[in-house]
Amino acid sequence: MSRRNLILSATAFGICGLDGYTAPRFALAAASQPGSGPTVRGDRFGVGVYNTQQVADELRYIEANVRPSNETRRKRILITGSTAGLGQLAAAHLLRRGHHIVAHARNEQRAAEARRDLDAVVIGNLLDLDETRSLAGQINALGTFDVIIHNSGEYGLPDAEILNANSLSPYLLTSLVDTPREAMIYLTSSLHLGGDLKLHEVRSGGTNVNYNDSKLHMATLATAVARRRPDLRVNAVAPGWVATVMGFHNGPYAPDNLRAGYMTQVQLSEGTGPAGQMTGKFLFHQKEETSVNSSGYDEKAQDALIAAFEKRTGASLG
Ligand SMILES: NC(=O)c1ccc[n+]([C@@H]2O[C@H](COP(=O)([O-])OP(=O)(O)OC[C@H]3O[C@@H](n4cnc5c(N)ncnc54)[C@H](OP(=O)(O)O)[C@@H]3O)[C@@H](O)[C@H]2O)c1
């Protein structure tokens, strides 16, 4: 079933009903003029198209309640996969706090939809490694960031696509994009516990890497980068099972708190709160997670994964 069909089936379950909210600053489902680019779909928050009702409600909460920060200086923050779900929520929160946010969209269609709220959008489909390389060039052309959140993730696709989107592309972006000044954050999952690094598969050009494996890659990449860059704060974050389109992949149920699912990323970006100064950790809801696959904190495993990524992509971490 396609991603779009999945969320439409969630709508049919009565979970993602069409959203009647009218935003004062933005036109709803504004059709583009001929020749002016893609037609943006759905309501302002894309309920029933690329977001759940729960994400839309949280975006409205952020708009009504989050105020500019006096605690931290204004930072430049790039968030991959920030056109929906947790990435969009972190972007919206950090934007309201007064930071400069650059969003990332998979294509022109999604960029047009993201521009309803964010001005700066870089474009690239992380399923395609050439597009990822081109995306790295777009990001570098914007200058050095303070924080990069590697948030984008696919679920429920064939293994070869998962490998590109969830493992090789975040590695390539880590390697090719100018290192941020303060922090890097990698979105992982508690499902990494059932994963395997599949080093032979990565090295040899194989594609047998599933979602759990890819999330173990993210956790291990984070700790490997943290070791190499002690001057930065680099962490892996599991957001919990929350009510985004991905969280509803297998039906409209997700037990964890949606706000807690993006606030760790917000605190790590600002360097505030219980998690704000940590590095080299696996975090869940602003605390260190104790249930972590042994590869995550195994330096030999970290180095072997980086070597496998280097061999596979030809890109070095330096
Ligand atoms: N939701 C959960 O329960 C859960 C649990 C554990 C971990 N996570 C992790 O949390 C992160 C965010 O997930 P989410 O729940 O917010 O998912 P989501 O609602 O599906 O949003 C994913 C975001 O990533 C973008 N994206 C996905 N594949 C892409 C690609 N190939 N190229 C460019 N952009 C792409 C999506 O763009 P489009 O809108 O164009 O698809 C969207 O903006 C992921 O890394 C996921 O693995 C989520």
The ligand as an SDF file (V2000), in Angstrom:
LIG
                    3D

 48 52  0  0  0  0  0  0  0  0999 V2000
    6.5770    7.9990   14.4000 N   0  0  0  0  0  0  0  0  0  0  0  0
    7.1290    7.0780   15.1410 C   0  0  0  0  0  0  0  0  0  0  0  0
    6.4250    6.3540   15.8800 O   0  0  0  0  0  0  0  0  0  0  0  0
    8.6130    6.8770   15.1150 C   0  0  0  0  0  0  0  0  0  0  0  0
    9.1610    5.9190   16.0070 C   0  0  0  0  0  0  0  0  0  0  0  0
   10.5330    5.7380   16.0340 C   0  0  0  0  0  0  0  0  0  0  0  0
   11.3480    6.5030   15.2190 C   0  0  0  0  0  0  0  0  0  0  0  0
   10.8020    7.4220   14.3600 N   0  0  0  0  0  0  0  0  0  0  0  0
   11.7380    8.1710   13.5120 C   0  0  0  0  0  0  0  0  0  0  0  0
   11.4580    9.5520   13.5980 O   0  0  0  0  0  0  0  0  0  0  0  0
   11.7960   10.2050   12.3590 C   0  0  0  0  0  0  0  0  0  0  0  0
   10.6260   11.0490   11.9060 C   0  0  0  0  0  0  0  0  0  0  0  0
    9.5190   10.1820   11.7030 O   0  0  0  0  0  0  0  0  0  0  0  0
    8.0040   10.6870   11.6330 P   0  0  0  0  0  0  0  0  0  0  0  0
    7.2370    9.8100   12.5220 O   0  0  0  0  0  0  0  0  0  0  0  0
    7.9500   12.1570   11.8010 O   0  0  0  0  0  0  0  0  0  0  0  0
    7.6550   10.2810   10.1380 O   0  0  0  0  0  0  0  0  0  0  0  0
    6.7400   10.9910    9.0360 P   0  0  0  0  0  0  0  0  0  0  0  0
    5.5740   11.6710    9.6470 O   0  0  0  0  0  0  0  0  0  0  0  0
    6.5160    9.9340    8.0370 O   0  0  0  0  0  0  0  0  0  0  0  0
    7.6800   12.1370    8.4420 O   0  0  0  0  0  0  0  0  0  0  0  0
    8.8980   11.7720    7.8350 C   0  0  0  0  0  0  0  0  0  0  0  0
    9.5080   12.9910    7.1770 C   0  0  0  0  0  0  0  0  0  0  0  0
   10.6740   12.5660    6.4610 O   0  0  0  0  0  0  0  0  0  0  0  0
   10.5010   12.8710    5.0660 C   0  0  0  0  0  0  0  0  0  0  0  0
   11.0930   11.8490    4.2310 N   0  0  0  0  0  0  0  0  0  0  0  0
   10.9060   10.5100    4.3440 C   0  0  0  0  0  0  0  0  0  0  0  0
   11.5750    9.8770    3.3690 N   0  0  0  0  0  0  0  0  0  0  0  0
   12.1800   10.8340    2.6230 C   0  0  0  0  0  0  0  0  0  0  0  0
   12.9870   10.7980    1.4820 C   0  0  0  0  0  0  0  0  0  0  0  0
   13.2770    9.6550    0.8650 N   0  0  0  0  0  0  0  0  0  0  0  0
   13.4780   11.9540    0.9890 N   0  0  0  0  0  0  0  0  0  0  0  0
   13.1670   13.1220    1.5850 C   0  0  0  0  0  0  0  0  0  0  0  0
   12.3740   13.2330    2.6700 N   0  0  0  0  0  0  0  0  0  0  0  0
   11.8740   12.0830    3.1800 C   0  0  0  0  0  0  0  0  0  0  0  0
    8.9990   12.9100    4.8680 C   0  0  0  0  0  0  0  0  0  0  0  0
    8.6880   13.5940    3.6750 O   0  0  0  0  0  0  0  0  0  0  0  0
    7.2570   13.3630    2.9620 P   0  0  0  0  0  0  0  0  0  0  0  0
    6.2710   14.0980    3.8180 O   0  0  0  0  0  0  0  0  0  0  0  0
    7.4380   13.8990    1.5980 O   0  0  0  0  0  0  0  0  0  0  0  0
    7.0250   11.8600    2.9790 O   0  0  0  0  0  0  0  0  0  0  0  0
    8.5770   13.6240    6.1400 C   0  0  0  0  0  0  0  0  0  0  0  0
    8.8310   15.0080    6.0530 O   0  0  0  0  0  0  0  0  0  0  0  0
   12.1680    9.0870   11.3800 C   0  0  0  0  0  0  0  0  0  0  0  0
   13.5590    8.9900   11.2670 O   0  0  0  0  0  0  0  0  0  0  0  0
   11.5950    7.8340   12.0400 C   0  0  0  0  0  0  0  0  0  0  0  0
   12.3120    6.6720   11.6630 O   0  0  0  0  0  0  0  0  0  0  0  0
    9.4640    7.6250   14.3050 C   0  0  0  0  0  0  0  0  0  0  0  0
  1  2  1  0
  2  3  2  0
  2  4  1  0
  4  5  1  0
  4 48  2  0
  5  6  2  0
  6  7  1  0
  7  8  2  0
  8  9  1  0
  8 48  1  0
  9 10  1  0
  9 46  1  0
 10 11  1  0
 11 12  1  0
 11 44  1  0
 12 13  1  0
 13 14  1  0
 14 15  2  0
 14 16  1  0
 14 17  1  0
 17 18  1  0
 18 19  2  0
 18 20  1  0
 18 21  1  0
 21 22  1  0
 22 23  1  0
 23 24  1  0
 23 42  1  0
 24 25  1  0
 25 26  1  0
 25 36  1  0
 26 27  1  0
 26 35  1  0
 27 28  2  0
 28 29  1  0
 29 30  1  0
 29 35  2  0
 30 31  1  0
 30 32  2  0
 32 33  1  0
 33 34  2  0
 34 35  1  0
 36 37  1  0
 36 42  1  0
 37 38  1  0
 38 39  2  0
 38 40  1  0
 38 41  1  0
 42 43  1  0
 44 45  1  0
 44 46  1  0
 46 47  1  0
M  CHG  2   8   1  16  -1
M  END
$$$$
